[in-house]
Amino acid sequence: MANAKRQSTKTLRVSFDDPDPDRHLLHLWNRRLRIQSSFRARGRPKTLKAQLNAVQREIEQYTAELASIQWARMCEKINGSISSRRSWGILRSLLGQRRTADGAARMALKEGIGSEAFAEKAAEV
């Protein structure tokens, strides 16, 4: 029984941010891979090419729908806690503003000098 479980269980690597992948998208992706391997093995018949294109379109449509759902969830999270540090970090990243932890290093980079030279220049002031 343990052997049967091991054979039927599929282990997937998922990202740390989203530990629960969308099962429908995984199913579509596996279907695409199966059709693609048959397509290559059978000498590229037109029927399989049509199926492959149809699955690819379905994947693209579903991922667009999934992205809009995830965006709506993100907006709901931000809406409830606009004053939190995480929310402002997300908004800053959307605006393209990066914030470094070390302001002195950022200033040295802006001046085009090394951090040691910047420290000496700051000591003079």
Secondary structure, 3 states (H helix, E strand, C coil): CHHHHHHHCCCCCCCCCCCCCCHHHHHHHHHHHHHHHHHHHCCCCHHHHHHHHHHHHHHHHHHHHHHHHHHHHHHHHHHHCCCCHHHHHHHHHHHCCCCCCCHHHHHHHHHCCCHHHHHHHHHHC
